[in-house]
Amino acid sequence: MIHPTPRLRFAPSPTGPLHLGGARTAMYNWAAARAMGGTFLLRIEDTDQARSTDASLQIILAGLRWLGIDWDEGPEKGGDFGPYFQMQRLELYAAAAQRLLAEGKAYPCYCTTEEIEAGREAMKAEKTGFYGYNGRCRNLTAAERAAFEQQGRKANIRFRMPEARVMNVHDLILGDVEVNTKELDDWVMIRPDGVPLYNFACVIDDIGMKITHVVRGNEHFQNGHKQRLLFEALGAECPLYAHIPLILNKDGKKLSKRDADTNMLDYRDKGFPPEAVFNYIALLGWGFSGDRDLFTRQEMVEAFKIENIGKSGSKFDEEKLRWMCGEYMRRWTPAQCVQQARPWLEQVVPAGAFATHGAWLQNVIACFQERVALYSEFDSKIGWLFGETVVMDEAAQKNLAKDPAGPAWLRGYADVLEGANLPPSYPRDRSAADRAVGLPSKKDAPAPACAFDTPAQIEVRTRAFTEQLGIKFGNFVHPVRAALTGTDKGPGLFDVVFLLGKETAVARLRAAAGR
């Protein structure tokens, strides 16, 4: 009997990493369970012993945790309906198979691979329109079975498919579908070594674990017909099925390794924010609302219904994923960004800066939040702040050499900054600066009172200097930025001066000017 509380499962095989399609399947089952106040369990289908590894299992678990998909029962959690690894459930499969054999709903098959293939070729030649197993062992006598066993043949156990029976099946996504069993062959339930195949183990587990809803990829739609008949043969109620469409590439074709990373942890390691990846994957077949694409996990749970998953395939577009990552990046405070991007920031930021120069580092990050989509992009953009010397790219070199008067401008501007009330440069003591400094980079967050010249005040000084020289401000900015950062891109020039601090800004200007 179906359990009164909704119970859904994600059942990966530990033969590889958690990929995009698997992540979406897990996400939809998780969201449906949470939306219905039910239970979400994780079951490991590890019957492919040649390819199943603990390393793959750990990668799958880590991928789920990174996406924020938690499970109520399963590995590391336990539960009342375990074991949750199929290779620990072999006795349950054997008992169910023996019952079906005793009731005539299954039979031993002694056919070799060559005989099965010969049967298929014969049906093709006869143009029967059916190319599955030909049922050669379906009605063997006891004597014929004994003869095969004397030959040393080992038997698979096959399910006895009802002949020419029309079934009307309902799918929560695809609707009502008519299926004729004459199109389905007698499929193998258990191999001679006692290890079950997917369709059989899946049903026995779903019965034993009281699964009420099965949400999975559309590639399992035909399997669903076989599984419905097995539920019936065992006298068990079939869960409600929902088969979700494929994820496609931008051209509408089947997604391949060229179109997306095959391991969800690759997105983690590349610095994709997990909240954004979760959000984007959820939209590959389901919509939150007509006028809004960004939502939290909790908002998804509150809005999610299995029946609202679309019937057609959804296109994966990494450009849109990166856009969504940028949208999330701009939602967070600089302090949140520093914390979440820390593994990448640590590649260029001295370890002590996180504790001793926290406010300054937040100001640095605030200057770039509009310019990055991934955490991993911060380190390449802020490295100029920490180098002992400036490494000039090609564009900066051109800007620095564009006007013969440039070196004189840089020396004069160094004098201006030396007389300004700028913050001290990192890594000198900035305790006073950390208490008072704030950049007006966040539009919704007013800058606190500052003990030093603010970027706006630095701008006033700078414009007064260019007017005194009688040069265009735009012509002045480019060589100064080149001298200070080594590039022609980055935050506003006066934010750059403010972040570098007096000693470093002056030293870099004088170095670029040749003293």
N, C-alpha and C positions, 0 to 999 in steps of 0.2 A: 504494500500500500504506500502511496506517495506520502512523504512526510508533510505534516501540516505547516511547517515553517519552510519558506523557500530556501533551497540549498543548491548552490551553483558551484562549478568547479572549473579550474584550468588544469589541463593534464598534458604538460610538455614531455617530450622524450629527451633525455639528457645525452643527445648525440651531437649537440652543437650549441651555439649560444642562443640567447633570446633575440629573435629577429623582429623586424617591424610588424609583420603579420601576427606573430605570437603575442607581442606586446599589446596590440589592439584587442586580440581575443581575450587576453587576461583582463584588460581594462574594462571591457564591456561586461564580462561576467562579474567582476568586482563591483562595478557601478550598479548593475542590476541587483545584486545581492544586498548592497547597502541601501539602495532605493526602496527595496521591498522589506527591509528589516530582517533579512535572512542571513544565511551563513555562506561564506566564500571559502572553499577549500582548495588546496593544492595537492594534486595527485601526480606521481612520477611514473610515467609509462616506460619502464626500463627493460622491456623484454628483448630489445635488440642488444644482446650482451656483447656482441662483437664491436659495437660502436658506442655504447653507453659508457660514460666516464664520470667520475666524481668531479673532475675539473669542469666539465660542461654543466653539471648540476649547480656547482657553486657560482658559475657565471650567470646562469639563469636566475638563481636566487638574488644575486647582487643586482642584476638588471631590474628585477621587480621592485626591490627595495629602493633603488635609485629613482624609479618612477613614482614611488610612494604608494605602491600597490601592496597592501598587507593582507595576509590570509589568516583565517580563524583556526583552520585545522590543516595538518600536513607536516612536511619536514620542519624540524626545529620547534614545532608547536604540539604535535601529537593530536589526540582527539579520540572520541568514542567510536569512530567508524573505521579505524585503521586495520591493518597497516596501510600506509599511503604510498608504498612502493610495490609495483606489480610483482616483482620477483619474490616478494615476501608473501604473496597471496596464491601461490601455485596450488595449494590444497583446496582452496575454494573453487578454482577453475576446474580442477579434476573432479570434484564432487558434482558440480553442475553438468559437466560433460557426461559423466556416468548416468546421471538422471535422464538426460536427453536420449542417450543410447538405449536405456531400458524402456523408454516410452516410444521408441521408434522415430524420434524426431531428429535423430542424427545417426550417422553410420560410419564405419571404418572404411577408408579408401586406401587401396594398396597400389595405386597407379604410380608409375615412375614419371619423372619429368618428361622423358621422351614420349611416353604413351599419352600423356595429357596434351602435349604439343601436337602429336599425330592426330588426336581427336579433333583439335581445333582446325587443323589443316583440312581434315575431311569435311567439316562443316562449312568451311570457306568454299571448298570445291563444289559442295552441294548448294551453295548460296542460300543457306537456311536463314540468314539474318541474325543468327545467334552464334557467338564465338567464345562462349565460356566453357566450363567443364561439361563434358558430354554425358555425365552420369553413369559411366561404365561400371562403377562399383555400387551403384545405388541400391540394387536389388540382388546382391550376391546371396547365395545359399550358404548355410553353415559349412557345407563341404567345400565350397569354393573359397571361403575365407580360410579354412584350415589349410587348404592347398597353398595359398599364397604365404601363409605364415610358415609352412614347412620350407618354403623357398628362402626364408629369412627376410621376407619383406616386412618393413615397419609401416604401420598404418597412421595416416593422418585421420583426424576425425572431422567429418564434414556435416554441415547443417543440411537437413532435408527440406528444401524449399517447397512450399505448396505449389502445385502445378496450376498454371493459368488462372490465377486468382487476381481479380481487380481490386486494388486498394485505393481508397480515397484518404490521402494523408493531408494534415494541416501543418503548415510551417508558420511561425509567428511573423516571419518577414516575407516569405515568398507566397504565402496564402495557401489555397487548396490545390493539391496536385494529384492527378490520377496515375497510378502505377500498376502495371501488370506483372505478376511474379514470373511469367514466362520469359521476361527479359533479364531475370536474375538467376545466376547459377548456384549450385550447391557449393557454398564457400567453405574453406577450411577454418575450423574453429581452433584446433590444437594440433601442433606438430607431434611427431613420434617421441620427441624428448620431453613432452609434457608442457612445453612453453606455449601459451596461447597467442593467437594473432589478434590484431587490433580490434576487429569487430566483436569478437567474443569477450575478450578481457574487459573491454569498455562497458559492455552491457552488464556483466557480472559485477563490476565495480560500481556502476551507477545504481544498480539494485541494492548492493550491500551498503553503499554510502548514502542512500535515500535521496539521490539527486532528483530535483523537481524540474529544472530547466537546463537545457544544454545549448549554449551559444558558442558556435564554432564556424570555421571557414566553409565557404560554399563548396569546396572540393570534397567535403564529407557528405554532401547531400545524398548521393546514391548509397553511401554506407548507411545512412539513416533508415533507408527502406529495409535493408537487411536486419538492422538492429531492432526495428519495430517488431518484426516477425519473431525475433528471438525473445524479446520481452513477452510477447504473447505466448510463445511456446513454454516459457517458464512460469506463466500465470502471474506476471508482474505488470504493473501499470507503467506505460512508457512516459518518460519525461516530456515536457513541451520542448520542441526543437525550434531553433532559430539559426538559420544558416546565413552568415554575413558574406557580402560580395568580396571579390578580390581587390587588392590594392594594385593600382596600375601606375605606369610611369606617365610622364607629361604628355606622351604621344598616345596615351590610351591603350598601350600594350602591357603585357605582363611585366611586372616589376622584376628587374634583375640586379645583380651585384653592381652593375655599372651605374644604376640609378639611385641606390641608397646603401648605406652601411648595413652589413648583415648582422652586426652585433650591437645591441643597444648600448653596451658599455663603450663602444667607440665614440658615440655621441657624448657620453660622460667625459671621456678622456680628451676630447676635442674642445671641451668647455661649453657645450650647449647647456643652458639652464634647464634642469629637469622639469620644472613647472611648465615651461614653454613647450618642451617636447611632449609631455603628457597632454597638454591642451591641443596641440596640433594633431597628434595621433587620434585623439578622440573625435576630431572633425572628419576623419577619413571614413565617412559612412554614416555619420550622425551629426545633427546640427543642434546647437544650443538655443539659438534664437535667430530670427531673420535679420536682425540689425546689430548683432554683437557676436564676435568671434572669440573674445578673451573671457575666460571664466576660471574659477578655482575648482579644485577637486570637489569641495563641498557643494558648490553650485551645480556641478555636473550630477552629483548624487541626487540632489533635490529635483532635477529636471529629467533625469534619465528614464526612458521606457524602452524596452526591447522592441516593441512594435514600431518605434519611430526610427529605427535603423533603416537606411535606404536599401533598395533592391539592386541598384546598379553599382558598378565598380567606381572607386574613388581614386583620383590621381594624386600621387605623391609628388610634391614640388619642393625641393630643398630651399629654393629662393624664398618661397613663402614661409617655410619653417624658420629660416634665418630672420626674416622680417618680424615674425612673431617673437623670436628671441630678443630682438631689439626692443620691441614694445614692452616686454617684461623687464628688460634691463632698466628702462626709463621709469618704470613704476616704483622701483626700490629706492630706498634712501642710500646715500653714499656709504653709510656704516654697514648696511646690509650687503652692498656690493663688495666692500672690502672683505667681509667675512666669507662670502660665497666664492669670491675669486681668489682667495688667499693661496690655494695651491699653485696657481699660476703667477700670482704677484711675487711669491717667495723666490721665483727664479731671478728677479731683478731687484727686489726691495730687501735691504738688509733686515735680518730677523728682528733686531731690536726696535725697528721703526714701528712695528705694529703696536707695541706697548708704550713706547716713549714719544711717538710722534703721530698718534692716532688721528687727531683732528686735521693735521696737515695732510696725511695720507688720504683722508676722506675728501679733502679739497681737491687733491690730485684726481681722484676717481670721478668726482663730480664734474670735472672739466671734460671727461671723455664719455660719460654715459650716453650722450646723444650720438656718439660716433662709433660705438661698438655694438655687436650683437652677441658675441661669445665671450666668456670669461677669459679664454686664452688669448684674446686680442689685446687685453690690457698691457701685458708685459712688453710687447713690441712698441706700444705707443708711449709708454712712460719711461723707457730705459734712458732717454736723454737726461732725465733728472738726476741720475745717480752716477753717471760716468765721470771719471776724473778729467777727461778731455772730450771734446765734441767730435763725433764722427760725421763728416759731411757727406750727404748723398749728392747725386749729380745736380739736382735742381737747386740745392742750397749753394753749391759751389758757383753755379751760374749767377744766382742772385747776389752773392757776395762780391763777384767781380764785375757786376753790371755797370757800376758808376765809379769812375776814378776817385771821386771824392768820398767813397764809402768808408775807407779806413778812418778818415778824419771825423766823419759822422759818429762812428762807433766809439772813438776816443772821447769825443765830446759828450756822447750819451752816457758813457761810463762815469764821467765826472758828475753829470746830473744825478745819476742813481746813487753815487757815493755820498752825495749831500742830502739824499732823501731819507725818510724814516721808514726803511724797508725792514721786513722781518729778517732775522739772521738765517743763514743758509743751513740746510741739512748737510751733515749730521751734527752740527753744533747744538748746544742746548737750546731747545725750543719750548721749554716748559711755559714760559710766559706767552709765547705765540699760540701754543695749543689751547691756552685758556681763553684767548681772545679772538683768534683769527677765524674768519669765515668768508668764503667767496660767494658772491651773489649769482651762483651758477644755476641754482634751482629756482625756477620762477615762482614756485609756491612756497618757498622758504626764505623769509627775509634774513639778510646777513646780520649777525650779531655785532655788537659794538667792537671795534677793532683798535688795538693799541698802536697799530702801525698804519702807514698809508695804504688805503684800499686800492684795488685795481682801478677804480674810477678816479682816484686822486693821482695815481701814477699816470693815467691817460692825460689828465690836465697838464701835468708837468711835461709830459712828452710832446704834446701838441704845442705847448708854448716854446719848447726847444726847437721844433721844426719850423715854426713861424720865425723864430729868431734867425735861423739859418737861411730862411727864404726858400725852402724846398717843399715839394709836394709830400704830403704825409704818406701816400701810397708808395712813393719811391723809397721812402725811409724805412718803412715797415719790413720790406723783404730782406734786405741785408741784415737787419737787426735780428729777425727771426732765425735766419740762417746761422748767425753767430751764436745764438743762445741755444738752439735745438738741433742744428744740423740737418734740418728739413724745411720744406715749405708748407707743411701741414701741421695741424694741431689746434689747441685751444686759442682763445684770444691772446694777443701779444701781452696784454697787461696782466692777464692771469699767469702767463709764463713767467714774467718778471717777478710777480708776487710769490709764485711757488718756488722759484729758484732761490730767492732771497738775495740780500745785498752782496755778500762776498762772492758767491758763485756767478751771479749775473755780471758784476763788474769785471771779474777775472776773465770770463768768456768773451766779453766785448773787447777787452784789451788784447787778449790772445789773438782774436780774429783780425784785429787792426794791426797786428804786428807790433804791439806795444806802442 
